[in-house]
Amino acid sequence: MLKIVKAEICDLTNSNLESIYNWRFKEYRCFFATEYVPSFQDHKEFISKEIKENSVSWFFGYFQEKIVSCCCIEKRSHKINSDRFTMILTRVMVNPRWKRKGFARQTISHGIECVRRNREKYRVVLEVFNTNSNAIKLYEKMGFVDTQSKGRMRTMELRHD
């Protein structure tokens, strides 16, 4: 069973951070628009800063006591209507050995639910590369619909029924 936690500083072990670094900059590199790859230390500091400042919520999925998935959700309040906010889903990653097991879906669903608690008015948006067909299929199954396509990217929003 997948155990999902909102990441805290104590979850930022070198092992977890190295796994995410490898997925993000080695396995998923084909999707990046640039060849720039930050150092592991820069990556570690970046994630630590986000968690300390609570600017982005990271969610880690553990299976058999090892990190196998993660995602980030950034909350942005609307300036006009303070009880409504937008959640931006980013950095959805799964260990390549554990793909197609439902871990991405579970991690995303858990993250959205944790962030949106006590808020009725919210929207969830994401951007995905047009070439990432597996991710697009997953997002569509979860209820995301296309809202815009520009160049290599498409924007999707979670439909509320």
DRENPA-3360 file (N, C-alpha, C; in nm, 2 decimals, always signed):
BEGIN
1 = MLKIVKAE = +0.08/-0.12/+0.00/+0.00/+0.00/+0.00/+0.09/+0.13/+0.00 ~ +0.05/+0.23/-0.07/+0.12/+0.35/-0.08/+0.09/+0.44/+0.04 ~ +0.19/+0.49/+0.10/+0.18/+0.58/+0.21/+0.22/+0.72/+0.16 ~ +0.13/+0.82/+0.17/+0.16/+0.95/+0.12/+0.17/+1.05/+0.24 ~ +0.27/+1.13/+0.24/+0.29/+1.23/+0.34/+0.32/+1.36/+0.28 ~ +0.27/+1.47/+0.35/+0.31/+1.60/+0.31/+0.45/+1.61/+0.37 ~ +0.55/+1.65/+0.28/+0.69/+1.65/+0.31/+0.72/+1.76/+0.41 ~ +0.80/+1.72/+0.51/+0.85/+1.81/+0.61/+1.00/+1.81/+0.59;
9 = ICDLTNSN = +1.07/+1.90/+0.66/+1.22/+1.90/+0.65/+1.28/+1.76/+0.69 ~ +1.22/+1.69/+0.78/+1.28/+1.56/+0.83/+1.27/+1.46/+0.71 ~ +1.18/+1.48/+0.61/+1.17/+1.39/+0.50/+1.27/+1.41/+0.40 ~ +1.35/+1.52/+0.41/+1.45/+1.55/+0.31/+1.58/+1.48/+0.33 ~ +1.57/+1.35/+0.34/+1.70/+1.27/+0.35/+1.77/+1.28/+0.22 ~ +1.90/+1.26/+0.22/+1.98/+1.25/+0.10/+1.93/+1.15/+0.01 ~ +1.88/+1.04/+0.06/+1.83/+0.93/-0.02/+1.70/+0.97/-0.10 ~ +1.61/+1.04/-0.03/+1.49/+1.08/-0.09/+1.52/+1.19/-0.20;
17 = LESIYNWR = +1.60/+1.29/-0.16/+1.64/+1.39/-0.25/+1.71/+1.34/-0.37 ~ +1.80/+1.25/-0.35/+1.87/+1.19/-0.46/+1.78/+1.12/-0.56 ~ +1.68/+1.05/-0.51/+1.58/+0.98/-0.59/+1.51/+1.08/-0.68 ~ +1.46/+1.19/-0.61/+1.38/+1.29/-0.69/+1.47/+1.36/-0.79 ~ +1.59/+1.38/-0.75/+1.69/+1.45/-0.84/+1.71/+1.36/-0.97 ~ +1.73/+1.23/-0.94/+1.76/+1.14/-1.06/+1.63/+1.13/-1.15 ~ +1.51/+1.12/-1.09/+1.39/+1.11/-1.17/+1.38/+1.24/-1.25 ~ +1.40/+1.35/-1.18/+1.37/+1.48/-1.25/+1.47/+1.52/-1.35;
25 = FKEYRCFF = +1.60/+1.49/-1.33/+1.70/+1.54/-1.42/+1.77/+1.43/-1.50 ~ +1.74/+1.31/-1.47/+1.79/+1.21/-1.56/+1.68/+1.13/-1.64 ~ +1.58/+1.08/-1.56/+1.48/+1.01/-1.63/+1.38/+1.10/-1.71 ~ +1.35/+1.22/-1.66/+1.25/+1.30/-1.73/+1.32/+1.41/-1.81 ~ +1.45/+1.41/-1.82/+1.52/+1.51/-1.89/+1.47/+1.54/-2.03 ~ +1.42/+1.43/-2.10/+1.38/+1.44/-2.24/+1.26/+1.55/-2.25 ~ +1.20/+1.58/-2.14/+1.09/+1.68/-2.15/+1.13/+1.82/-2.13 ~ +1.25/+1.84/-2.08/+1.29/+1.98/-2.05/+1.33/+2.06/-2.17;
33 = ATEYVPSF = +1.30/+2.19/-2.17/+1.33/+2.28/-2.28/+1.47/+2.32/-2.28 ~ +1.54/+2.29/-2.17/+1.68/+2.34/-2.16/+1.77/+2.22/-2.12 ~ +1.90/+2.24/-2.15/+1.99/+2.13/-2.11/+2.05/+2.16/-1.97 ~ +2.01/+2.27/-1.91/+2.07/+2.30/-1.78/+2.02/+2.20/-1.68 ~ +2.11/+2.15/-1.60/+2.08/+2.06/-1.49/+2.15/+2.11/-1.37 ~ +2.08/+2.15/-1.26/+2.14/+2.21/-1.14/+2.22/+2.10/-1.07 ~ +2.31/+2.14/-0.99/+2.39/+2.05/-0.91/+2.29/+1.99/-0.80 ~ +2.33/+1.87/-0.75/+2.25/+1.81/-0.65/+2.23/+1.90/-0.53;
41 = QDHKEFIS = +2.34/+1.98/-0.49/+2.33/+2.07/-0.37/+2.23/+2.18/-0.40 ~ +2.23/+2.24/-0.52/+2.13/+2.34/-0.56/+1.99/+2.28/-0.55 ~ +1.97/+2.16/-0.60/+1.84/+2.10/-0.60/+1.79/+2.08/-0.45 ~ +1.88/+2.03/-0.37/+1.85/+2.01/-0.23/+1.81/+2.14/-0.16 ~ +1.89/+2.25/-0.18/+1.86/+2.38/-0.12/+1.72/+2.43/-0.17 ~ +1.70/+2.41/-0.30/+1.57/+2.46/-0.36/+1.45/+2.40/-0.29 ~ +1.45/+2.27/-0.28/+1.34/+2.20/-0.22/+1.33/+2.23/-0.07 ~ +1.44/+2.24/+0.00/+1.44/+2.27/+0.14/+1.38/+2.41/+0.16;
49 = KEIKENSV = +1.41/+2.50/+0.08/+1.36/+2.64/+0.09/+1.21/+2.64/+0.07 ~ +1.16/+2.57/-0.03/+1.02/+2.57/-0.06/+0.94/+2.51/+0.06 ~ +1.00/+2.40/+0.12/+0.93/+2.34/+0.23/+0.93/+2.43/+0.36 ~ +1.05/+2.49/+0.38/+1.06/+2.58/+0.50/+0.97/+2.70/+0.49 ~ +0.97/+2.76/+0.37/+0.88/+2.88/+0.35/+0.74/+2.85/+0.33 ~ +0.71/+2.72/+0.32/+0.57/+2.67/+0.30/+0.51/+2.74/+0.17 ~ +0.59/+2.77/+0.07/+0.55/+2.83/-0.05/+0.49/+2.72/-0.15 ~ +0.53/+2.60/-0.13/+0.49/+2.49/-0.21/+0.47/+2.37/-0.12;
57 = SWFFGYFQ = +0.37/+2.30/-0.14/+0.35/+2.17/-0.06/+0.40/+2.05/-0.14 ~ +0.50/+1.98/-0.09/+0.55/+1.86/-0.16/+0.48/+1.74/-0.09 ~ +0.45/+1.65/-0.17/+0.39/+1.52/-0.12/+0.47/+1.41/-0.17 ~ +0.52/+1.32/-0.08/+0.60/+1.20/-0.11/+0.51/+1.08/-0.09 ~ +0.53/+0.99/-0.19/+0.46/+0.86/-0.18/+0.57/+0.75/-0.15 ~ +0.54/+0.67/-0.04/+0.63/+0.57/+0.00/+0.57/+0.43/-0.03 ~ +0.65/+0.34/-0.08/+0.60/+0.20/-0.10/+0.72/+0.12/-0.05 ~ +0.69/+0.02/+0.03/+0.80/-0.07/+0.09/+0.91/+0.02/+0.15;
65 = EKIVSCCC = +0.87/+0.13/+0.22/+0.96/+0.22/+0.29/+1.06/+0.29/+0.20 ~ +1.03/+0.30/+0.07/+1.11/+0.38/-0.02/+1.03/+0.48/-0.09 ~ +1.08/+0.60/-0.12/+1.01/+0.70/-0.19/+0.99/+0.65/-0.34 ~ +0.87/+0.65/-0.39/+0.84/+0.61/-0.52/+0.77/+0.71/-0.61 ~ +0.71/+0.81/-0.54/+0.64/+0.92/-0.62/+0.64/+1.05/-0.54 ~ +0.62/+1.16/-0.61/+0.61/+1.29/-0.55/+0.53/+1.38/-0.64 ~ +0.48/+1.49/-0.58/+0.42/+1.59/-0.66/+0.42/+1.72/-0.57 ~ +0.41/+1.83/-0.63/+0.40/+1.96/-0.56/+0.27/+2.03/-0.60;
73 = IEKRSHKI = +0.23/+2.11/-0.50/+0.11/+2.19/-0.52/+0.14/+2.33/-0.46 ~ +0.12/+2.43/-0.55/+0.14/+2.56/-0.51/+0.00/+2.63/-0.50 ~ -0.03/+2.70/-0.39/-0.16/+2.76/-0.37/-0.14/+2.91/-0.40 ~ -0.23/+2.96/-0.48/-0.23/+3.11/-0.51/-0.37/+3.16/-0.48 ~ -0.39/+3.26/-0.39/-0.52/+3.32/-0.36/-0.55/+3.42/-0.47 ~ -0.68/+3.43/-0.50/-0.73/+3.53/-0.59/-0.73/+3.66/-0.52 ~ -0.69/+3.77/-0.59/-0.68/+3.90/-0.53/-0.82/+3.96/-0.51 ~ -0.92/+3.93/-0.59/-1.05/+3.98/-0.58/-1.14/+3.90/-0.48;
81 = NSDRFTMI = -1.13/+3.77/-0.49/-1.21/+3.69/-0.40/-1.12/+3.60/-0.31 ~ -1.10/+3.64/-0.19/-1.00/+3.58/-0.11/-1.04/+3.44/-0.06 ~ -1.17/+3.40/-0.08/-1.21/+3.26/-0.04/-1.19/+3.16/-0.16 ~ -1.15/+3.21/-0.27/-1.12/+3.13/-0.39/-0.97/+3.12/-0.41 ~ -0.92/+3.01/-0.45/-0.78/+3.00/-0.48/-0.75/+2.90/-0.59 ~ -0.63/+2.91/-0.65/-0.59/+2.82/-0.75/-0.48/+2.74/-0.70 ~ -0.48/+2.61/-0.73/-0.38/+2.52/-0.70/-0.30/+2.48/-0.83 ~ -0.17/+2.50/-0.83/-0.09/+2.47/-0.94/-0.02/+2.34/-0.92;
89 = LTRVMVNP = -0.05/+2.23/-0.99/+0.01/+2.10/-0.98/+0.14/+2.10/-1.06 ~ +0.25/+2.07/-1.00/+0.38/+2.06/-1.07/+0.46/+1.94/-1.02 ~ +0.56/+1.91/-1.09/+0.66/+1.82/-1.05/+0.61/+1.68/-1.01 ~ +0.52/+1.63/-1.09/+0.46/+1.50/-1.07/+0.57/+1.40/-1.12 ~ +0.62/+1.31/-1.03/+0.72/+1.22/-1.07/+0.70/+1.08/-1.00 ~ +0.73/+0.98/-1.08/+0.73/+0.84/-1.02/+0.86/+0.77/-1.06 ~ +0.91/+0.70/-0.97/+1.03/+0.62/-0.99/+0.99/+0.53/-1.11 ~ +1.08/+0.53/-1.22/+1.05/+0.45/-1.34/+1.02/+0.31/-1.32;
97 = RWKRKGFA = +1.08/+0.25/-1.21/+1.05/+0.11/-1.18/+0.91/+0.08/-1.13 ~ +0.85/+0.19/-1.08/+0.71/+0.18/-1.02/+0.60/+0.24/-1.10 ~ +0.63/+0.27/-1.23/+0.53/+0.34/-1.31/+0.41/+0.24/-1.34 ~ +0.30/+0.30/-1.37/+0.18/+0.22/-1.41/+0.12/+0.14/-1.30 ~ +0.14/+0.18/-1.18/+0.09/+0.11/-1.06/-0.02/+0.20/-0.99 ~ -0.05/+0.32/-1.04/-0.14/+0.41/-0.98/-0.09/+0.50/-0.87 ~ +0.05/+0.50/-0.86/+0.11/+0.58/-0.76/+0.10/+0.73/-0.79 ~ +0.11/+0.77/-0.91/+0.10/+0.91/-0.95/-0.04/+0.96/-0.91;
105 = RQTISHGI = -0.14/+0.88/-0.96/-0.28/+0.92/-0.93/-0.31/+0.94/-0.78 ~ -0.26/+0.84/-0.70/-0.28/+0.84/-0.56/-0.21/+0.96/-0.49 ~ -0.09/+0.99/-0.54/-0.01/+1.10/-0.48/-0.08/+1.24/-0.51 ~ -0.12/+1.25/-0.64/-0.19/+1.38/-0.68/-0.32/+1.39/-0.61 ~ -0.40/+1.29/-0.60/-0.53/+1.30/-0.53/-0.52/+1.34/-0.39 ~ -0.42/+1.27/-0.32/-0.40/+1.30/-0.18/-0.35/+1.45/-0.16 ~ -0.26/+1.49/-0.24/-0.21/+1.62/-0.23/-0.32/+1.73/-0.25 ~ -0.40/+1.71/-0.35/-0.51/+1.81/-0.38/-0.60/+1.81/-0.26;
113 = ECVRRNRE = -0.64/+1.69/-0.21/-0.73/+1.69/-0.10/-0.68/+1.76/+0.03 ~ -0.55/+1.74/+0.05/-0.49/+1.80/+0.17/-0.48/+1.95/+0.16 ~ -0.45/+2.00/+0.04/-0.44/+2.14/+0.02/-0.58/+2.21/+0.02 ~ -0.68/+2.15/-0.04/-0.80/+2.21/-0.06/-0.90/+2.20/+0.07 ~ -0.86/+2.13/+0.17/-0.95/+2.12/+0.29/-1.00/+2.25/+0.33 ~ -1.12/+2.26/+0.37/-1.19/+2.38/+0.42/-1.20/+2.49/+0.32 ~ -1.19/+2.46/+0.20/-1.21/+2.55/+0.09/-1.30/+2.49/-0.01 ~ -1.41/+2.56/-0.04/-1.50/+2.50/-0.14/-1.47/+2.56/-0.28;
121 = KYRVVLEV = -1.42/+2.68/-0.28/-1.40/+2.74/-0.41/-1.25/+2.73/-0.45 ~ -1.22/+2.65/-0.54/-1.08/+2.63/-0.58/-1.08/+2.58/-0.72 ~ -0.96/+2.59/-0.78/-0.94/+2.53/-0.91/-0.80/+2.47/-0.91 ~ -0.78/+2.37/-0.99/-0.65/+2.30/-1.00/-0.61/+2.31/-1.14 ~ -0.49/+2.36/-1.17/-0.44/+2.37/-1.30/-0.30/+2.31/-1.31 ~ -0.26/+2.27/-1.43/-0.13/+2.21/-1.45/-0.09/+2.24/-1.59 ~ +0.04/+2.23/-1.62/+0.10/+2.24/-1.75/+0.17/+2.11/-1.78 ~ +0.16/+2.06/-1.90/+0.22/+1.93/-1.94/+0.27/+1.95/-2.08;
129 = FNTNSNAI = +0.38/+1.88/-2.11/+0.44/+1.88/-2.24/+0.34/+1.80/-2.33 ~ +0.32/+1.85/-2.45/+0.23/+1.78/-2.55/+0.28/+1.64/-2.58 ~ +0.41/+1.62/-2.57/+0.47/+1.49/-2.60/+0.46/+1.39/-2.49 ~ +0.41/+1.43/-2.37/+0.40/+1.34/-2.26/+0.27/+1.27/-2.25 ~ +0.24/+1.19/-2.35/+0.11/+1.13/-2.37/+0.06/+1.04/-2.25 ~ +0.15/+0.98/-2.18/+0.11/+0.90/-2.06/+0.06/+0.99/-1.95 ~ +0.12/+1.10/-1.93/+0.08/+1.19/-1.82/-0.06/+1.25/-1.87 ~ -0.07/+1.29/-1.99/-0.20/+1.35/-2.04/-0.31/+1.25/-2.02;
137 = KLYEKMGF = -0.29/+1.12/-2.05/-0.39/+1.02/-2.03/-0.43/+1.01/-1.89 ~ -0.34/+1.01/-1.80/-0.36/+1.01/-1.65/-0.45/+1.13/-1.61 ~ -0.40/+1.25/-1.65/-0.47/+1.37/-1.61/-0.62/+1.37/-1.66 ~ -0.64/+1.32/-1.79/-0.77/+1.31/-1.84/-0.86/+1.22/-1.76 ~ -0.80/+1.10/-1.73/-0.88/+1.00/-1.65/-0.91/+1.06/-1.51 ~ -0.83/+1.15/-1.46/-0.86/+1.21/-1.33/-0.96/+1.33/-1.34 ~ -1.00/+1.37/-1.46/-1.10/+1.47/-1.48/-1.04/+1.61/-1.52 ~ -0.91/+1.61/-1.56/-0.86/+1.73/-1.61/-0.90/+1.75/-1.76;
145 = VDTQSKGR = -0.92/+1.87/-1.80/-0.95/+1.90/-1.94/-0.86/+2.01/-2.00 ~ -0.84/+2.00/-2.13/-0.75/+2.10/-2.19/-0.82/+2.24/-2.18 ~ -0.74/+2.34/-2.15/-0.79/+2.48/-2.15/-0.71/+2.56/-2.24 ~ -0.59/+2.52/-2.27/-0.51/+2.60/-2.37/-0.39/+2.52/-2.41 ~ -0.35/+2.54/-2.54/-0.23/+2.47/-2.59/-0.15/+2.58/-2.66 ~ -0.02/+2.58/-2.62/+0.07/+2.69/-2.67/+0.20/+2.63/-2.69 ~ +0.25/+2.62/-2.82/+0.38/+2.56/-2.84/+0.39/+2.42/-2.80 ~ +0.49/+2.39/-2.72/+0.51/+2.25/-2.67/+0.43/+2.21/-2.55;
153 = MRTMELRH = +0.36/+2.31/-2.49/+0.29/+2.29/-2.37/+0.14/+2.30/-2.38 ~ +0.07/+2.23/-2.30/-0.08/+2.24/-2.29/-0.11/+2.27/-2.14 ~ -0.21/+2.35/-2.12/-0.26/+2.38/-1.98/-0.39/+2.30/-1.96 ~ -0.40/+2.24/-1.85/-0.52/+2.16/-1.82/-0.58/+2.20/-1.68 ~ -0.71/+2.19/-1.67/-0.77/+2.23/-1.54/-0.87/+2.12/-1.50 ~ -0.87/+2.09/-1.37/-0.96/+1.99/-1.31/-1.10/+2.03/-1.32 ~ -1.18/+1.95/-1.38/-1.32/+1.97/-1.40/-1.39/+1.93/-1.27 ~ -1.48/+2.02/-1.22/-1.56/+1.99/-1.10/-1.70/+1.95/-1.15;
161 = D = -1.74/+1.83/-1.11/-1.88/+1.79/-1.15/-1.98/+1.82/-1.05;
% end
